[in-house]
Amino acid sequence: MTVTLTRELEQYVREKVREGAFATPSEYIRDLVRDRYLADRDQAAKLKALDAALARGIADAEAGRVVPVTEAFARIRAQLADDETSPRG
């Protein structure tokens, strides 16, 4: 694989190598691509979990397993109050 950079970006990569953070320009580029790959993979996993949670919520609502909004907020407020008063370990 060949990567072509603008002069400015090439100078930037070479400077990073000169700073000693990476042994070669290829090592620096690999690190950048690896970071982006991992971030994309993590984002995809989070979106998949969100989709699953939404599907569960929709299924619950369709099955009639719902709570009036005032009761839901009262539960949340009570939980938050408990969290503020409980000791942290």
N, CA, C and O of each residue as an XYZ file, in Angstrom:
356
protein
N       0.860     -1.181      0.000
C       0.000      0.000      0.000
C       0.896      1.231      0.000
O       1.904      1.297      0.704
N       0.504      2.175     -0.792
C       1.220      3.442     -0.855
C       0.277      4.543     -0.407
O      -0.887      4.590     -0.806
N       0.797      5.421      0.424
C       0.002      6.546      0.906
C       0.675      7.827      0.447
O       1.878      8.011      0.635
N      -0.103      8.702     -0.152
C       0.427      9.976     -0.611
C      -0.132     11.075      0.280
O      -1.342     11.185      0.477
N       0.773     11.880      0.810
C       0.387     12.977      1.690
C       0.749     14.304      1.061
O       1.634     14.378      0.208
N       0.067     15.346      1.481
C       0.477     16.673      1.064
C       1.838     16.961      1.702
O       2.236     16.296      2.659
N       2.529     17.934      1.176
C       3.840     18.304      1.715
C       3.729     18.658      3.206
O       4.565     18.261      4.017
N       2.687     19.407      3.538
C       2.494     19.818      4.930
C       2.285     18.608      5.842
O       2.885     18.537      6.915
N       1.447     17.662      5.432
C       1.217     16.472      6.250
C       2.463     15.596      6.336
O       2.750     15.020      7.385
N       3.189     15.499      5.248
C       4.427     14.712      5.265
C       5.424     15.317      6.255
O       6.072     14.587      7.004
N       5.548     16.627      6.263
C       6.433     17.291      7.218
C       5.971     17.032      8.649
O       6.789     16.813      9.543
N       4.677     17.059      8.858
C       4.122     16.801     10.191
C       4.480     15.389     10.665
O       4.910     15.205     11.804
N       4.302     14.406      9.802
C       4.630     13.019     10.156
C       6.120     12.897     10.455
O       6.509     12.279     11.446
N       6.950     13.483      9.605
C       8.403     13.404      9.832
C       8.782     14.055     11.161
O       9.676     13.568     11.853
N       8.117     15.145     11.522
C       8.389     15.807     12.799
C       8.023     14.887     13.964
O       8.752     14.823     14.953
N       6.917     14.187     13.854
C       6.525     13.246     14.911
C       7.575     12.159     15.081
O       7.873     11.747     16.202
N       8.125     11.702     13.987
C       9.182     10.684     14.051
C      10.436     11.284     14.679
O      11.074     10.644     15.515
N      10.796     12.506     14.286
C      11.977     13.167     14.867
C      11.826     13.364     16.373
O      12.805     13.288     17.115
N      10.592     13.620     16.824
C      10.353     13.807     18.259
C      10.590     12.523     19.042
O      10.690     12.543     20.269
N      10.677     11.415     18.329
C      10.998     10.153     18.991
C       9.807      9.319     19.406
O       9.978      8.252     19.996
N       8.604      9.779     19.110
C       7.423      9.007     19.499
C       7.273      7.749     18.643
O       6.676      6.766     19.084
N       7.805      7.776     17.440
C       7.700      6.654     16.511
C       9.033      6.475     15.805
O       9.766      7.436     15.574
N       9.337      5.218     15.464
C      10.624      4.916     14.825
C      10.630      5.279     13.345
O      11.662      5.675     12.804
N       9.477      5.146     12.690
C       9.396      5.402     11.251
C       8.068      6.072     10.925
O       7.124      6.007     11.712
N       7.996      6.715      9.767
C       6.707      7.268      9.334
C       5.633      6.169      9.213
O       4.471      6.404      9.545
N       6.010      5.002      8.751
C       5.048      3.902      8.615
C       4.470      3.518      9.973
O       3.275      3.245     10.087
N       5.305      3.497     10.993
C       4.833      3.166     12.337
C       3.805      4.199     12.807
O       2.792      3.846     13.410
N       4.072      5.462     12.527
C       3.142      6.523     12.921
C       1.808      6.377     12.190
O       0.750      6.475     12.811
N       1.848      6.146     10.886
C       0.622      5.984     10.099
C      -0.153      4.755     10.582
O      -1.376      4.812     10.705
N       0.540      3.648     10.856
C      -0.131      2.447     11.377
C      -0.832      2.748     12.684
O      -1.954      2.295     12.909
N      -0.177      3.514     13.552
C      -0.767      3.865     14.839
C      -2.046      4.686     14.645
O      -3.046      4.450     15.322
N      -2.012      5.638     13.731
C      -3.191      6.457     13.455
C      -4.338      5.605     12.918
O      -5.480      5.749     13.354
N      -4.035      4.725     11.979
C      -5.069      3.879     11.396
C      -5.630      2.930     12.450
O      -6.839      2.707     12.501
N      -4.758      2.368     13.291
C      -5.202      1.464     14.362
C      -6.138      2.192     15.328
O      -7.179      1.658     15.710
N      -5.766      3.409     15.722
C      -6.620      4.192     16.622
C      -7.990      4.448     15.998
O      -9.014      4.328     16.671
N      -8.010      4.797     14.726
C      -9.276      5.070     14.032
C     -10.102      3.798     13.928
O     -11.316      3.823     14.135
N      -9.444      2.677     13.606
C     -10.137      1.390     13.508
C     -10.797      1.028     14.841
O     -11.964      0.640     14.876
N     -10.045      1.157     15.932
C     -10.587      0.817     17.251
C     -11.742      1.741     17.638
O     -12.733      1.294     18.215
N     -11.612      3.018     17.324
C     -12.684      3.971     17.629
C     -13.945      3.636     16.832
O     -15.051      3.672     17.372
N     -13.778      3.313     15.557
C     -14.925      2.945     14.726
C     -15.579      1.664     15.234
O     -16.805      1.555     15.269
N     -14.759      0.702     15.624
C     -15.277     -0.569     16.134
C     -16.058     -0.351     17.432
O     -17.129     -0.924     17.629
N     -15.501      0.491     18.319
C     -16.187      0.790     19.580
C     -17.513      1.507     19.328
O     -18.518      1.209     19.974
N     -17.512      2.446     18.395
C     -18.737      3.167     18.078
C     -19.784      2.217     17.511
O     -20.962      2.329     17.849
N     -19.379      1.291     16.663
C     -20.320      0.327     16.096
C     -20.917     -0.550     17.193
O     -22.108     -0.860     17.160
N     -20.099     -0.951     18.163
C     -20.597     -1.776     19.273
C     -21.595     -0.986     20.121
O     -22.610     -1.530     20.556
N     -21.307      0.286     20.353
C     -22.224      1.118     21.135
C     -23.549      1.310     20.403
O     -24.613      1.272     21.021
N     -23.489      1.516     19.096
C     -24.711      1.672     18.318
C     -25.532      0.382     18.316
O     -26.761      0.419     18.382
N     -24.846     -0.750     18.239
C     -25.544     -2.037     18.285
C     -26.245     -2.220     19.630
O     -27.385     -2.683     19.676
N     -25.573     -1.862     20.722
C     -26.180     -1.958     22.056
C     -27.363     -1.004     22.185
O     -28.380     -1.357     22.782
N     -27.240      0.189     21.635
C     -28.339      1.152     21.664
C     -29.530      0.631     20.879
O     -30.667      0.727     21.341
N     -29.281      0.080     19.695
C     -30.364     -0.499     18.904
C     -31.077     -1.607     19.673
O     -32.305     -1.692     19.643
N     -30.316     -2.452     20.359
C     -30.912     -3.545     21.139
C     -31.754     -2.992     22.285
O     -32.844     -3.496     22.553
N     -31.254     -1.963     22.958
C     -32.005     -1.361     24.062
C     -33.299     -0.724     23.554
O     -34.347     -0.839     24.191
N     -33.220     -0.057     22.413
C     -34.425      0.542     21.830
C     -35.437     -0.535     21.448
O     -36.636     -0.376     21.679
N     -34.955     -1.622     20.870
C     -35.854     -2.717     20.492
C     -36.534     -3.301     21.730
O     -37.726     -3.604     21.696
N     -35.783     -3.460     22.822
C     -36.386     -3.962     24.066
C     -37.436     -2.983     24.590
O     -38.509     -3.391     25.035
N     -37.121     -1.707     24.533
C     -38.070     -0.694     24.998
C     -39.342     -0.678     24.166
O     -40.442     -0.571     24.709
N     -39.198     -0.782     22.864
C     -40.371     -0.803     21.976
C     -41.200     -2.058     22.246
O     -42.428     -1.998     22.300
N     -40.526     -3.189     22.415
C     -41.243     -4.435     22.705
C     -41.996     -4.330     24.027
O     -43.136     -4.780     24.134
N     -41.355     -3.734     25.032
C     -42.025     -3.549     26.326
C     -43.261     -2.663     26.167
O     -44.324     -2.969     26.706
N     -43.116     -1.573     25.431
C     -44.242     -0.657     25.243
C     -45.375     -1.344     24.495
O     -46.542     -1.194     24.857
N     -45.035     -2.097     23.455
C     -46.064     -2.797     22.682
C     -46.751     -3.870     23.507
O     -47.914     -4.187     23.256
N     -46.052     -4.440     24.496
C     -46.629     -5.478     25.353
C     -47.366     -4.875     26.548
O     -47.903     -5.602     27.384
N     -47.387     -3.543     26.623
C     -48.101     -2.901     27.717
C     -47.297     -2.769     28.997
O     -47.840     -2.379     30.030
N     -46.010     -3.088     28.943
C     -45.150     -2.951     30.128
C     -44.612     -1.521     30.161
O     -43.467     -1.258     29.792
N     -45.459     -0.618     30.608
C     -45.106      0.802     30.637
C     -45.381      1.370     32.023
O     -46.120      0.782     32.813
N     -44.783      2.511     32.306
C     -44.970      3.215     33.567
C     -45.316      4.658     33.212
O     -44.678      5.240     32.334
N     -46.306      5.246     33.870
C     -46.610      6.657     33.595
C     -45.361      7.521     33.818
O     -44.566      7.254     34.720
N     -45.203      8.531     33.009
C     -44.004      9.356     33.045
C     -43.788      9.978     34.422
O     -42.649     10.077     34.876
N     -44.859     10.397     35.093
C     -44.690     11.001     36.426
C     -44.113      9.997     37.410
O     -43.281     10.349     38.247
N     -44.553      8.746     37.313
C     -44.013      7.702     38.191
C     -42.562      7.400     37.843
O     -41.740      7.197     38.737
N     -42.243      7.369     36.571
C     -40.871      7.096     36.141
C     -39.927      8.166     36.679
O     -38.860      7.852     37.207
N     -40.327      9.450     36.541
C     -39.478     10.533     37.042
C     -39.372     10.502     38.564
O     -38.318     10.815     39.117
N     -40.440     10.131     39.237
C     -40.385     10.019     40.701
C     -39.380      8.945     41.104
O     -38.621      9.132     42.055
N     -39.368      7.829     40.392
C     -38.399      6.758     40.676
C     -36.963      7.232     40.442
O     -36.056      6.944     41.223
N     -36.789      7.960     39.354
C     -35.447      8.464     39.031
C     -34.982      9.446     40.100
O     -33.841      9.375     40.559
N     -35.860     10.358     40.495
C     -35.495     11.334     41.530
C     -35.140     10.632     42.837
O     -34.176     11.002     43.507
N     -35.926      9.616     43.195
C     -35.645      8.871     44.424
C     -34.296      8.168     44.327
O     -33.529      8.164     45.290
N     -34.005      7.581     43.190
C     -32.720      6.893     42.999
C     -31.558      7.882     43.086
O     -30.535      7.592     43.706
N     -31.719      9.039     42.469
C     -30.661     10.059     42.522
C     -30.450     10.545     43.954
O     -29.313     10.759     44.376
N     -31.518     10.716     44.688
C     -31.399     11.139     46.083
C     -30.679     10.074     46.900
O     -29.842     10.404     47.740
N     -30.992      8.805     46.666
C     -30.313      7.707     47.360
C     -28.820      7.695     47.023
O     -27.978      7.485     47.896
N     -28.507      7.921     45.751
C     -27.106      7.913     45.317
C     -26.316      9.045     45.990
O     -25.144      8.871     46.323
N     -26.952     10.190     46.186
C     -26.261     11.336     46.793
C     -26.002     11.120     48.272
O     -25.029     11.646     48.812
N     -26.853     10.358     48.932
C     -26.708     10.172     50.388
C     -25.945      8.900     50.757
O     -25.505      8.756     51.898
N     -25.786      7.986     49.814
C     -25.075      6.747     50.160
C     -23.566      6.983     50.110
O     -23.074      7.735     49.269
N     -22.824      6.319     51.037
C     -21.361      6.486     51.067
C     -20.730      5.854     49.840
O     -21.195      4.835     49.331
N     -19.680      6.471     49.389
C     -18.973      5.939     48.217
C     -17.846      5.042     48.696
O     -17.097      5.390     49.608
N     -17.741      3.875     48.061
C     -16.737      2.921     48.488
C     -15.675      2.830     47.551
O     -14.734      2.063     47.759
